[in-house]
Amino acid sequence: MIRDEFQAFLIEGAQLSDNFEFPILYPCHEIPEKLISFSKISKVENINQFIHFYERDKDILSFYRNPRKFFPRISQFKGAIGCDISIYRNMPFAKQIDHTYNNRALTFWLQNHGLSVIPNVRYGDNRSYSFCFEGIPKKSVISIGTYGNMKMKDDIDCNTKGLVETIKQLKPEAIVFYGTIKEEMRSILSLEKIYYRIFDSFTSEFFKNRLDKTCPLFEGHNIGGA
């Protein structure tokens, strides 16, 4: 028996992109009402929500190594946001491409098993634009994770430029954000007439829930659009 060390089963039946041969994802046209992190799916009863992978790599690598083990539980949920193994701007370029391939392959595998999955866009600096959009369908709902990447000016500039390039290349139907976005990014979305929905990170939700729920600053998800 030949062992599938490279997890070729993840892309069985996939069409591959021209340059880097990433599996080409299917578009998604659903926008979640609620998100749950992958590491918490075994502990919740409410399955009427989308799973996300915006967590530390160590918390999602078990899924990467053995997705079949977790699929019976994942398939009970309404949908998911594509996998998000980290890409850092100071990471070797080849490693950024490798992680992007893994994210695409895992996302395609979930889609190919009938789950509604929103393609996840993960960009770095402008060098990453040569590969980070490859395999992601145009005019789809997409997701962008900003949690932990909006503290420093360089991070904010990177996310702002990345958003502009994302809209230019993918022309998304709508964007789901996990984490905060700055006013400049809101202005870009408004100018481009892009519908968007912002989900607070688990940490933000935790601290908000400790405050007075009547405070108008904390009325739930942020929604914007034309």
C-alpha positions as CSV (number, residue, x, y, z in Angstrom):
1,M,0.0,0.0,0.0
2,I,1.4,3.4,-1.0
3,R,1.1,6.0,1.7
4,D,-0.2,9.4,0.6
5,E,2.5,11.5,2.3
6,F,1.7,14.6,0.3
7,Q,-2.1,14.4,0.8
8,A,-2.9,14.2,-2.9
9,F,-6.4,13.1,-1.9
10,L,-7.1,16.7,-1.0
11,I,-7.2,17.9,-4.6
12,E,-8.7,14.8,-6.3
13,G,-11.0,16.1,-9.0
14,A,-9.8,19.7,-8.8
15,Q,-9.0,21.9,-11.7
16,L,-5.6,23.5,-11.1
17,S,-4.6,27.2,-11.7
18,D,-2.1,28.0,-14.4
19,N,0.9,29.3,-12.6
20,F,1.2,27.6,-9.2
21,E,-1.3,24.7,-9.8
22,F,-3.4,25.6,-6.8
23,P,-6.8,23.9,-6.8
24,I,-9.4,26.3,-8.1
25,L,-12.1,26.9,-5.5
26,Y,-15.9,27.1,-6.0
27,P,-17.6,30.4,-5.4
28,C,-19.7,30.8,-2.3
29,H,-22.7,33.1,-2.0
30,E,-23.6,32.7,1.7
31,I,-22.8,35.2,4.5
32,P,-22.6,33.7,8.0
33,E,-24.8,34.9,10.9
34,K,-22.4,33.5,13.4
35,L,-18.9,32.1,13.6
36,I,-17.2,29.4,15.7
37,S,-13.5,28.7,15.9
38,F,-12.3,25.3,14.8
39,S,-10.8,24.5,18.2
40,K,-14.2,24.9,19.9
41,I,-16.4,22.9,17.6
42,S,-16.4,19.8,19.9
43,K,-17.8,21.9,22.8
44,V,-20.8,23.6,21.3
45,E,-24.4,22.6,20.6
46,N,-25.3,25.3,18.2
47,I,-24.3,24.0,14.7
48,N,-26.2,26.8,12.9
49,Q,-22.9,28.7,12.3
50,F,-19.8,28.7,10.2
51,I,-16.5,27.4,11.4
52,H,-13.4,29.6,11.0
53,F,-9.7,28.8,11.2
54,Y,-8.4,32.2,12.3
55,E,-6.4,30.7,15.2
56,R,-2.9,30.0,16.1
57,D,-1.4,27.4,13.7
58,K,-0.9,24.9,16.6
59,D,-4.7,24.9,17.1
60,I,-5.5,24.0,13.5
61,L,-2.6,21.8,12.5
62,S,-4.5,18.7,13.7
63,F,-7.0,19.4,11.0
64,Y,-4.3,19.9,8.4
65,R,-2.6,16.6,9.3
66,N,-5.8,14.6,9.4
67,P,-8.9,16.3,7.9
68,R,-10.8,13.1,7.6
69,K,-10.8,12.6,11.3
70,F,-12.6,15.9,11.9
71,F,-14.9,16.0,8.9
72,P,-17.8,14.1,10.5
73,R,-18.1,16.9,13.1
74,I,-17.3,19.7,10.7
75,S,-20.0,18.5,8.3
76,Q,-22.7,19.0,11.0
77,F,-22.2,22.8,10.8
78,K,-23.8,25.2,8.4
79,G,-20.5,26.0,6.6
80,A,-16.9,27.1,7.0
81,I,-14.4,29.8,6.1
82,G,-11.4,28.4,4.2
83,C,-8.4,27.2,6.1
84,D,-5.9,29.8,7.3
85,I,-2.4,28.4,8.0
86,S,-0.3,31.5,8.6
87,I,1.5,33.6,6.0
88,Y,3.9,36.2,7.4
89,R,5.6,39.0,5.4
90,N,9.0,38.0,6.7
91,M,8.4,34.3,5.9
92,P,10.5,32.9,3.1
93,F,8.7,33.4,-0.2
94,A,8.6,29.7,-1.0
95,K,7.1,28.9,2.3
96,Q,4.3,31.5,1.8
97,I,3.5,29.8,-1.5
98,D,3.5,26.4,0.3
99,H,1.2,27.5,3.0
100,T,-1.1,29.1,0.4
101,Y,-1.3,25.8,-1.4
102,N,-2.1,23.9,1.8
103,N,-4.9,26.4,2.5
104,R,-6.4,26.0,-0.9
105,A,-6.1,22.2,-0.9
106,L,-7.9,21.9,2.5
107,T,-10.6,24.4,1.4
108,F,-11.2,22.6,-1.9
109,W,-11.4,19.3,0.0
110,L,-14.2,20.6,2.2
111,Q,-16.0,22.1,-0.7
112,N,-15.7,18.9,-2.7
113,H,-17.4,17.1,0.2
114,G,-20.5,19.2,0.0
115,L,-19.8,21.8,2.6
116,S,-20.5,25.5,1.9
117,V,-17.1,27.1,2.3
118,I,-16.2,30.8,1.9
119,P,-12.8,31.2,0.2
120,N,-10.2,32.8,2.5
121,V,-7.8,35.4,1.2
122,R,-4.5,35.7,3.0
123,Y,-2.0,38.2,1.5
124,G,1.4,39.4,2.7
125,D,3.3,42.3,1.1
126,N,3.0,43.2,-2.5
127,R,5.2,40.2,-3.5
128,S,2.4,37.9,-2.4
129,Y,0.0,39.4,-5.0
130,S,1.6,37.1,-7.6
131,F,0.1,34.0,-6.0
132,C,-2.3,34.8,-3.1
133,F,-5.4,35.3,-5.3
134,E,-4.7,32.4,-7.6
135,G,-7.4,29.7,-7.4
136,I,-10.0,32.0,-5.7
137,P,-13.1,32.6,-7.8
138,K,-14.2,36.1,-8.8
139,K,-17.5,37.6,-7.8
140,S,-17.8,35.3,-4.7
141,V,-18.3,36.0,-1.1
142,I,-14.7,35.9,0.4
143,S,-13.2,36.3,3.8
144,I,-10.2,38.2,5.2
145,G,-8.8,37.8,8.6
146,T,-7.3,40.9,10.2
147,Y,-7.2,39.8,13.8
148,G,-3.8,40.4,15.3
149,N,-2.7,42.2,12.2
150,M,-3.9,45.8,12.7
151,K,-1.7,47.0,15.6
152,M,1.3,48.5,13.8
153,K,1.3,51.1,11.0
154,D,3.0,48.6,8.7
155,D,0.3,46.1,9.4
156,I,-2.5,48.6,8.7
157,D,-0.8,49.7,5.5
158,C,-0.4,46.1,4.4
159,N,-4.0,45.3,5.0
160,T,-5.2,48.5,3.3
161,K,-3.1,47.8,0.2
162,G,-4.1,44.2,0.2
163,L,-7.8,45.1,0.4
164,V,-7.4,47.3,-2.7
165,E,-5.6,44.6,-4.6
166,T,-8.2,42.0,-3.5
167,I,-11.1,44.1,-4.8
168,K,-9.2,44.8,-8.0
169,Q,-8.4,41.2,-8.8
170,L,-11.4,39.3,-7.4
171,K,-14.3,41.8,-7.6
172,P,-16.0,40.1,-4.6
173,E,-19.7,39.9,-4.1
174,A,-19.1,40.6,-0.4
175,I,-16.4,40.4,2.2
176,V,-16.5,38.8,5.6
177,F,-13.9,40.2,8.0
178,Y,-12.7,38.5,11.1
179,G,-11.2,41.2,13.3
180,T,-11.1,45.0,13.1
181,I,-10.8,47.2,10.0
182,K,-9.7,50.8,9.9
183,E,-11.7,53.8,8.6
184,E,-9.6,54.0,5.5
185,M,-10.6,50.4,4.6
186,R,-14.3,51.2,5.3
187,S,-14.0,54.1,2.9
188,I,-12.5,51.9,0.2
189,L,-15.4,49.4,0.6
190,S,-17.9,52.2,0.5
191,L,-16.4,53.7,-2.6
192,E,-16.3,50.3,-4.4
193,K,-19.8,49.6,-3.2
194,I,-18.7,46.3,-1.6
195,Y,-21.0,44.8,1.0
196,Y,-19.1,43.7,4.1
197,R,-19.7,42.1,7.5
198,I,-17.3,42.3,10.4
199,F,-17.1,39.6,13.1
200,D,-15.2,40.5,16.3
201,S,-12.5,38.1,17.4
202,F,-13.2,35.7,20.3
203,T,-11.0,37.9,22.5
204,S,-12.9,41.0,21.7
205,E,-16.2,39.3,22.2
206,F,-15.1,38.0,25.6
207,F,-14.3,41.4,26.9
208,K,-17.4,43.0,25.4
209,N,-19.5,40.4,27.1
210,R,-18.1,41.5,30.4
211,L,-19.4,45.1,29.8
212,D,-22.9,46.5,30.0
213,K,-24.8,45.1,27.0
214,T,-26.8,48.3,26.8
215,C,-23.8,50.3,25.9
216,P,-24.4,51.5,22.2
217,L,-20.8,50.8,21.3
218,F,-21.5,47.1,21.6
219,E,-24.6,46.3,19.6
220,G,-23.2,43.3,17.7
221,H,-21.7,42.8,14.3
222,N,-20.7,45.7,12.1
223,I,-22.4,45.6,8.7
224,G,-21.7,47.9,5.8
225,G,-22.3,48.3,2.1
226,A,-23.7,50.4,-0.6
